[in-house]
Amino acid sequence: MIKLLIVDDSALMRRQLNAIFQAEGDFEIRLARNGREAVEENLTFEPDVVTLDINMPEMDGLTALSLLMAQRPVPVVMVSSLTEKGAMATLEALNLGAVDYIPKPGGTISLSMVEIEAEVIAKVRAAARARLKTARGLAARIRSGVSPSRPRIQVEPRRPTIRRAGTRGDGVVLIGVSTGGPRTLEDILPLLPAEFPWPVLVAQHMPPSFTKPFAERMNGLCALEVSEVSRPTPVEPGHIYIGKGGADMVLARRVGKLTALPRPENPDVLWHPSVELLGRSALEHCDPANVIAVMLTGMGHDGADAFAELKKRGARTIAESEETAVVFGMPAELIERGGANLVLPAERIADQIQIWVERS
């Protein structure tokens, strides 16, 4: 049995979530009406996983999450509105240690819940098995100037990219990531220096309202410029491009220039922005020898086939190791297909990318 604590100030929402998981048959469920009750139940009921609303009376979800992680760390799935304000609060929750989030239905809850029921169940089950990241990780160490792998590290000021002699100018780094991704990306991308000479394209599964605030958040953490791809964008060295939610980011050639394009969600793929479609577009428009593909934490198999094919054709690939992946689904699928040159913990990935680029 999976012990689930549902926390929401809406009696209707509690009832709907309770009905969904009661029907599954292998959940033992407790209900809480606010953050204060959630903190108490976490210590007495000792749940395996928690769904946690953000906006609640007496104690809000972010305050409760901080206390949950301090007193008895537990996998938490935030219940978030799909507004920009809700996105910013959700990103802060992920920063505090939440594993994932589910959209809070608008309109008639009973009708809307039917549409997201499968997603809710899948995310809660994955979270119950997830590896917690309770420490802030490398991004906080960078901000304080300390890193376990380097005596002192600071986010470097942005400046024009300087290409090293011998470095391929048309190289590209692809990153695919899902559940647990924002925290993991915050532990990797800020380690890339301001003079990093290749563009980095990130397909992070997110809804439309989340990717712009996420890109803005990462832009404040990274030495490289970070932006959401909301229109055709020629890719430049020293930039990180985040695929827009509600679309699929692909690469194409426009007047001979490698360009990132947002396209409407392809109904033939399950996850968006699609890692698989990004990888397939790189196969079509890039020399695989000039591609580094990195598969990070997430459930499912998005991108595994394309990244494995990239490796087969000469690309260099990394799968995040089980020891650091919040959910070891997407990296495991890449490894199973023989598609990973290296399997590395998150804290070693940025260094390896730089080593490969410098040797190119």
Secondary structure, 3 states (H helix, E strand, C coil): CEEEEEECCCHHHHHHHHHHHHHHCCEEEEEECCHHHHHHHHHHCCCCEEEEECCCCCCCHHHHHHHHHHHCCCCEEEEECCCHHHHHHHHHHHHHCCCEEEECCCCCHHHHHHHHHHHHHHHHHHHHCCCCCCCCCHHHHHHHCCCCCCCCCCCCCCCCCCCCCCCCCCCEEEEEECCCHHHHHHCCHHHCCCCCCCCEEEEECCCHHHHHHHHHHHHHHCCCEEEEECCCEECCCCEEEEECCCEEEEEEEECCEEEEEEEECCCCCCCCCCHHHHHHHHHHHCCHHHEEEEECCECCCCCHHHHHHHHHCCCEEEEECCCCCCCECHHHHHHHCCCCCEEECHHHHHHHHHHHHHHC
